[in-house]
């Protein structure tokens, strides 16, 4: 079984992402409320995660730090950054740190799922 790990400090966004995934038959979902919790979950389920979805701005450990930390233990699994940020420099930093994609909130469910499908069904 392969999971999707979603890390976001906003419970509302977390719920929207999880529901959008479930509606589209992605039912094996792990969640975390900040980067520290996300990294613990990533380590615990290492090798069982098909995709990571990280918010950028979070307390305790932000998404870019989380991205760098996860890339140290998992070099190949797709990581999608989910954020309100449109700052080109942050986007480039994320790409250089190993992010696979960048989705700006608020997002359309259909576009979001197209990106998820693209990475998981390729």
Secondary structure, DSSP 8 states (H G I E B T S, - for coil): --EEEEE-S-HHHHHHHHHHHHHTT---EEEESSHHHHHHHHHHTTTSEEEEEEESS-SSS-HHHHHHHHHHH-SSSEEEEEES---HHHHHHHHHHT--EEEESS--HHHHHHHHHHHH--
